[in-house]
Amino acid sequence: MALSLEETILILDRTPRIVRMWLEGFPSELMDADEGPGTFSPRDVVAHLVQGEEDDWMPRLRLILEHGEERPFEVFHREGFRERYRGQVTSELLDRFDMLRGQNLLALRSLKLDDAALALRGTHPDLGTVTVLELLATWVVHDLEHLGQIARVLAKHHAGDVGPWRAYLPILDR
């Protein structure tokens, strides 16, 4: 299915509100829970999403629009948020994510990307040639991936209390 820019913006616009609705006011025990080594807690997810707004999606889109394949993307250090946002409370991260996403979507709308722009290509440091369309679709799926991750962590926090209903809750085994 071809990417709809309107649908893309709808999903991207809702993510900060969904994350805030789920996480605002939760105790540290839940905010710092994860799925094991090498995984993100809900607080980590928010910080990672903030980092993506600052360093990934729009900077890469602008790079493609301005330089095409000539200039490769900067490497995105997916764990870079750990140092950058150390000590920030969740409410500050949620506010920052909401503000940055709003600015980025305003900028995205202002570009008025057409089919020719969606076909423009850039160079990813690991994946090679990518298009604007692929970048935007990945931005959406990346949001949805992390929403799913938050849902899994929150569900697993209650896994010990569901008793025999666990058989009906496959999210607990993912």
N, C-alpha and C positions, 0 to 999 in steps of 0.2 A: 504494500500500500504506500502510495506517495505521501511524503511528509506534508502536512498542512501547517503552515506557519501560525495560523490562528489557533489550532489545537495545541501546537507546541507551546505557545505563549500562555494558553489557558492552564495547562498542566504546570508549567514552570512558575506561573503566578501564584498557584495555590499551595505549592510545597511549603513555603515559610509558614503559612497559616496552619496547615495540617501539623507540621512539626511543633509549632508553638502550642496548638490545642492539645496535642498528645503529651508534651513534656513539661510545660510550664508548671512550676510548683511541685514537681515530683521530688521525693527525697533523694539524697546522694546515693543511697543504697541502690535505687533503680537507675539513676543517671550514670552510675559508674559500673553497672553490671555489663558483662559482655558474654560472648559465646566461646571463650577460651583464648589461648595464646594466638596472637596475630589477628585478632578481630577487634571491632570497634564497639565501644559502649555508646549509648544514646548521646552522651555529651561529646564523645569523640566524633560521632556522625555530624553533629551540628558544627563543630569546629572545622571538620573536613569540608563541609558544604560551604562555609565561609571562605575557606582557603580557595576553593574552586571558583567562587565568585570573584575573588581578587586576582588569581593567577592563571586560571584555566580558560573558561568558556569564552568570554568576550575578548580577552587578549589574543586568543588563538584565532577567533573569527576575524578580528581586525588585521591580524598578521596575514591571513589568507587574502583578505580584500586588498591589502596594500602591497603585498609582496608575492602572492601566489606560492609556487613551490620553491622559489629562490632561497627563502630564508626558513629553515626548519623551526618548529616550535621549541620553546624552552622545555627542558625536562620538568615534568610536574612531579614533585616529591610528595607522594600521597600521605606520608606520615609527617610532613613538615609542620602540620598544625600543632603537633605535640609540643614543640618548642615555642612556636610563635604565639600560641594562645594559652600557654601555661599560666594558671592562676586566674584566668577569667571565669567568672561565674556564668552559669548557663543562661541566665536572663540577658546578660550582656551579649553573649554569642547569638542568641535568638534575635535580639534587636539589630545586631550588625548584619546577620543573614538577611533579615527582612529589608533593611535599608539597601544593602548592596544588590540584592535580587531586584528590587524595584528600580534602581538606577540602571542595571543591566538590561532589564526588559524595556525600559524607556529607550535606551540606546538601540536595542535590537529592533524595536518598532520603527524607529526613525530611519533605519537603513533601507526600509521598503524593499527587501530582497525579492527579486524575481527569479524565474527558473534559471536564467543564465547565471545569476549570482549563486544560486544553490549548487550549481555544477562546478563552481570554481574549486581549484584544488590547492591543498597545502601539503606540507611534509611533516609528519609525526616522527619523532626521533626513534621510536620502536616499530611502528606499524607501516611506515612509508607514506605513500600517497593516500590522502583522505580528502573528501569533499566537504563543502559547507553543509550540505544536506546531512551527511553522515555525522558531522560534529554536532549539529542541532538535535538530531535524533538521539545521539549518545547522551547529550545533556539531559534530555527527558528521561531516558531509560536509567541513567545514573541516579536521578532523583528517585525514581520508582524503586530502584534497587535498594537505596538506603532507607526508604520508607518501609520496605519489606524487612530490612535488617532490624530497624527499630521495633517493628511488630514482633519479630521472632524473639528478641531479647526480652521484651515486656511479657510475652506469652510464657517463655521459659522460666521467668521469675516465679510464676504461679504453677509450674509443672507438678511440683510435689503435692499440691492440694486438689488436683482434679480427680483423683481416684480412678475408677474404672473408665471414666469418660476419655481418658488419654487415648484409648483405641480410636476415638472419633476425631482426634485433634492432631493431624499430621504435622502441623506447624512445630510441634514440640520435638519432632525427630529430624527436622531439617538442619 
